[in-house]
Amino acid sequence: MDIYSILNLNFIHFPAELLICEAAFLAKKPRREHFIPRMTGTMFITIVLSGLWMNFIDYISGESLIPYVFLYLGYAVITVLPIFISYDLSILETVFVIAGGYATQHMCYALLRILLYITRQSLEVEGVLRILTQYFLYILWAWLIYLLLVKKNQDKDGLRSEDIRIAIFALVLAVAAVGLSVFYSYPQNAPVNIYTAVLCPAYGFLCCMLVLSMEYYVLRENRMKKEQEIMEQLLQLANAQQKSSKETIDIINIKCHDLKHQLKTFAKMEDRRDRTEYMKEVQQAVSIYDAIFHTGCEALDYILREKSLIFNEYKVAFSCMADGTLINFMHPADIYSLMGNALDNAIERVLLEKEEERSISLHIKKHQDTFLIRLENRCSIVPEFQDGLPVTGKKDKRYHGFGVKSIRYIAEKYHGEMFMNVRDGKFILNVLLPENNQLS
């Protein structure tokens, strides 16, 4: 058996065509360690499994053509192995790649079948022409799909867990296209006419084009949803910040009003002992403005100074052991958003406690090869958690919960992780950021 006959084997050329077309959707996808050995080994296993699958279908098919529909769908399923083992993708992302690759392969096959009929060439080409049409032209077609579709939409990459609809619709269209292809391609001695060589392939081409359009429509839709969520989040954060600033200003105004009356009373005092004791009270009232923090991070110091007024007003015991220099690599706006939201959430929860039990503590330190931001507050009422985040207890849930989502978003932005839990009567927020951190 020569090289052309080997490459012409169904269980070799079809999975190879699929992998070529799937490569267009794998560009710039994260690869796992030891990528080349992984890909090489799984490619060999893919060929073996494809051969076994083809023999199984041939054995059970008999006179029926239906099993051959599952033959090609099975090939597609088998190509999951080299992709999932060699690339760092989720199951859903892998399904996305498989569906896109299958659609691309079938579109190329349909175009070639139409082209060969129009040019009056035999559909059973052999030798070098077989290599050219079945490998080089698939490479060219995959490259065109990448340039025209994939590359332009790479920034819209954002699959969600509910996007199982991609798998469902892609499967329905793939079965329709492949089923039609099988029935006009088998048996091999079936007459070739405009129906089997043009109309049916054209229909399959349109089905597969619909699959690709649907996939990227979903990505664009997700992108728009994400942008809408961010805009709503920014609006909510702005409202929260405005409320917090107003509360701080109100506290200052009340203190200034009290001081004005205290100074008038102080001026009327004649007893020296009373004046001394009263002066201590005034100094104690003014001392809240001396809550100056020097953590080594200007943005963090500003947040802590602002929140300290609220701590004093509501009798919240606050302790801070923070090396702010560890988070200076972060953008000041991200520090303000992360720490501001974290402290606001802690204040909101701790105000539900008895006055003598209100406590918040902040630690920022280096832990092995990561930087740890740890915020604890008293929490006797355990909140419900969903997807690792506490569910808001407020009635209008649609417009709440953006604060904790913002914290997680910023942690992931710097390639870190966020964890929230309640233990021993304390609500604990941990944000882990890698030491050698560079924004991608």
Buried (B, 14 or more C-beta within 10 A) or exposed (E): EEEEEEBBBBBBBBBBBBBBBBBBBBEEBEBEEEBEEBBEBBBEEBBEBBBEBBEBBEEEBEEEBEBBBBBBBBBBEBBBBBBBBBBEBEEBBBBBBBBBBBBBBBBBBBBBBBBBBEEEEEEEBEEEEBBEBBBEBBBEBBEEBBEEBBEEEEEBBBBEEEBEEBBEBBBEBBBBBBBBBBBBBEEEEEEBEEEBBBBBBBBBBBBBBBBBEBBBEBBEBBBEEEEEEBEEBEEBBEEBBEEBEEBBEEBBEEBEEEBEEBEEEBEEBEEEEEEEEBEEEBEEBEEBEEBEBEBBBEBBBBBBBBBBBBBBBBEBEBEBEBBBEBBBBBEEEBBBBBBBBBBBBBBBBBBEBEEEEBBBBBBBEEEEEBBBBBBBBBBEEEBEEEEEBBBBEEEEEEEBBBBBBBBBBBBEBBBBBBEBEBEEEBBBBBBBBEEEBEEE
